[in-house]
Amino acid sequence: MGFNCGIVGLPNVGKSTLFNALDGDGPGRSGELSVLHDRTEFGRVAVPDPRLGELASIASSAKVVPTYLEFVDIAGLVRGASKGEGLGNKFLSHIREVDAICHVLRCFDGGEVTHVEGSIDPVRDAEIVETELLTRRSGIHGAASRYGSKRAKGGDREARAQTGSP
Amino acid sequence: MPSRPWRPKVGAAAVVVSAEIEAEVAQLDDLNERLEFLEGLGLDETGLSRVIRADTNFLISLPFFTCGPKETRAWTVAQGATAPEAAGRIHSDFQKGFIRAETIAYDDYLEHAGEQGAKDAGRMRQEGKDYITKDGDVMLFRFNV
């Protein structure tokens, strides 16, 4: 199992362009798709590590398997996504499953590519997305702890230990 | 474009990448062509390798190895993960029934020419449930389910 890295950001900031490039697949579906694609795409790249070869030659291994960094292209978030704006919650549920988040910020001008907020301001954009993620996260934690205490009441030992109930 | 400082609310590393350039590089199949193209722009590597490096350099994840005659394999686990958590990356049963991890540091493995050598030199450690996995550990997990 490789490491999962979810690519997030506002629409039209270059997420899919970046994703396709990282994936090495050439152009996929990007190019001003403000209409919000709702598919989530995966792409993985091998993580080069010279130590692998060294180990393999000592152990004379038949096979050498690198670890993978898996990129998940999560579609664009918009302000209010945690409350269900845009295709909000659907993407946010994908974010739950990743190990790391790669947050793409738009720093390029470019008149023909529209910006959802109307102007180029990476700091503001960063804050919008972070707010959405944090809001969403507290939602997840709430649900998880409710589920945990329910199970703890039912006598699940693991859940008891986690919630700290006797 | 207004410029003001921004401090992320969570620990984060930043990498500057031009998605447009990356997309163009990705179209070139030949490795040498890619390098030439990048050189022409005054770059020495692709954004992808910088992104991958940011991941390891800024200590988001770390690699550990499993090594034997069948295969040598790299695995990734979150920074600060315990030995059972590392075992769980391979198979959840390894984590559930975790007993111990026979661990050799990468440098020791190299210096003593493999598992047996490291063992004889007393460099193989028996690590338990609380052990925090380190970068480059060569691990063998003992488990029972």
Boltz contact constraints between the chains, C-beta under 6 A:
constraints:
  - contact:
      token1: [A, 1]
      token2: [B, 89]
      max_distance: 6.0
  - contact:
      token1: [A, 3]
      token2: [B, 61]
      max_distance: 6.0
  - contact:
      token1: [A, 3]
      token2: [B, 76]
      max_distance: 6.0
  - contact:
      token1: [A, 14]
      token2: [B, 19]
      max_distance: 6.0
  - contact:
      token1: [A, 17]
      token2: [B, 19]
      max_distance: 6.0
  - contact:
      token1: [A, 17]
      token2: [B, 23]
      max_distance: 6.0
  - contact:
      token1: [A, 18]
      token2: [B, 19]
      max_distance: 6.0
  - contact:
      token1: [A, 21]
      token2: [B, 22]
      max_distance: 6.0
  - contact:
      token1: [A, 21]
      token2: [B, 23]
      max_distance: 6.0
  - contact:
      token1: [A, 21]
      token2: [B, 26]
      max_distance: 6.0
  - contact:
      token1: [A, 22]
      token2: [B, 48]
      max_distance: 6.0
  - contact:
      token1: [A, 24]
      token2: [B, 26]
      max_distance: 6.0
  - contact:
      token1: [A, 26]
      token2: [B, 26]
      max_distance: 6.0
  - contact:
      token1: [A, 26]
      token2: [B, 27]
      max_distance: 6.0
  - contact:
      token1: [A, 47]
      token2: [B, 52]
      max_distance: 6.0
  - contact:
      token1: [A, 49]
      token2: [B, 74]
      max_distance: 6.0
  - contact:
      token1: [A, 51]
      token2: [B, 106]
      max_distance: 6.0
  - contact:
      token1: [A, 52]
      token2: [B, 74]
      max_distance: 6.0
  - contact:
      token1: [A, 55]
      token2: [B, 65]
      max_distance: 6.0
  - contact:
      token1: [A, 55]
      token2: [B, 67]
      max_distance: 6.0
  - contact:
      token1: [A, 55]
      token2: [B, 72]
      max_distance: 6.0
  - contact:
      token1: [A, 56]
      token2: [B, 72]
      max_distance: 6.0
  - contact:
      token1: [A, 58]
      token2: [B, 114]
      max_distance: 6.0
  - contact:
      token1: [A, 59]
      token2: [B, 67]
      max_distance: 6.0
  - contact:
      token1: [A, 59]
      token2: [B, 68]
      max_distance: 6.0
  - contact:
      token1: [A, 59]
      token2: [B, 72]
      max_distance: 6.0
  - contact:
      token1: [A, 61]
      token2: [B, 71]
      max_distance: 6.0
  - contact:
      token1: [A, 61]
      token2: [B, 72]
      max_distance: 6.0
  - contact:
      token1: [A, 62]
      token2: [B, 70]
      max_distance: 6.0
  - contact:
      token1: [A, 63]
      token2: [B, 71]
      max_distance: 6.0
  - contact:
      token1: [A, 64]
      token2: [B, 72]
      max_distance: 6.0
  - contact:
      token1: [A, 65]
      token2: [B, 71]
      max_distance: 6.0
  - contact:
      token1: [A, 65]
      token2: [B, 73]
      max_distance: 6.0
  - contact:
      token1: [A, 66]
      token2: [B, 74]
      max_distance: 6.0
  - contact:
      token1: [A, 67]
      token2: [B, 63]
      max_distance: 6.0
  - contact:
      token1: [A, 67]
      token2: [B, 74]
      max_distance: 6.0
  - contact:
      token1: [A, 67]
      token2: [B, 75]
      max_distance: 6.0
  - contact:
      token1: [A, 67]
      token2: [B, 76]
      max_distance: 6.0
  - contact:
      token1: [A, 69]
      token2: [B, 52]
      max_distance: 6.0
  - contact:
      token1: [A, 100]
      token2: [B, 60]
      max_distance: 6.0
  - contact:
      token1: [A, 120]
      token2: [B, 1]
      max_distance: 6.0
  - contact:
      token1: [A, 123]
      token2: [B, 4]
      max_distance: 6.0
  - contact:
      token1: [A, 123]
      token2: [B, 6]
      max_distance: 6.0
  - contact:
      token1: [A, 126]
      token2: [B, 6]
      max_distance: 6.0
  - contact:
      token1: [A, 130]
      token2: [B, 9]
      max_distance: 6.0
